[in-house]
Amino acid sequence: MDGESLKKATANNSLVSVIIVTYNAGQTLQKCLDSIFAQDYPAIELVVIDGGSTDGTTAILQGNAQRITYWKSEPDEGIYHAMNKGTQQAKGDWVYFLGADDELLPEFSDMLRQLTDASAIYYANVFAEGKKRLGKLTTYQFAKFGPYHQAMVYPKAVFNKHQFDTAYKISADFALTLKLSGDKAFHFVYLDYTIANFNHTGISGTQIDATFQKEKERLIYKNFGLKIWLRYKIRKLKSRGNPRA
């Protein structure tokens, strides 16, 4: 969408920034982009931060440049450094992150029309591993594993105040969820939509962030308090130290 069309679309709709970070994503990127272009919500800007790809990624971005609000390709320091760069470019009232190997579903547009509370972090469902996940979460579930990152739409105010902690190479999105759970300026709201096909074979689905796992108990205690921390600690001990507990 060109600038003038986007300006008209935002006259009666909140602008939503969809951020994609890429690196050598040429095999999946076009399908991902097409799923965004197919949305019927009229006020979506697209920001793509590429880490200096050496495959066909940049050619795909160039080929779609008229429909991408902002894109840049240069070396970065990892996924979350790139996401932080993306939030700096985002002009929307709302921010959403999509993996280059994921795809949006039509209900994403339906969800966007329900975003009314500027202090709410909205979360929905994704389709992953053959089923709809995860539904509405309890406070303990937020502390233990949280929503899928591709299920969450943030008010831009989150990123005026917070960034992803790049010390966590795989789980900085979950670390941010824990931090936001303890930030009284925000709260989480569940909407029962299924908004994306999530590819669980990416790095976050196949590797463990050892640095984050060492810090997880401390983050739970700080942001959820003693009761939730004790429940998590006891269940972890019963599972004999399983790092995914």
Secondary structure as UniProt FT lines:
FT   HELIX           3..9
FT   TURN            10..11
FT   STRAND          16..22
FT   TURN            26..28
FT   HELIX           29..37
FT   STRAND          44..50
FT   HELIX           57..63
FT   HELIX           65..67
FT   STRAND          70..73
FT   HELIX           79..89
FT   STRAND          94..97
FT   TURN            100..101
FT   STRAND          103..104
FT   HELIX           107..112
FT   TURN            113..114
FT   TURN            118..119
FT   STRAND          120..128
FT   TURN            129..130
FT   STRAND          131..133
FT   HELIX           139..144
FT   HELIX           149..151
FT   STRAND          152..155
FT   HELIX           157..161
FT   TURN            166..167
FT   HELIX           172..181
FT   TURN            184..185
FT   STRAND          187..197
FT   TURN            200..201
FT   HELIX           203..206
FT   HELIX           210..224
FT   HELIX           226..238
FT   TURN            239..240
FT   TURN            243..244
//
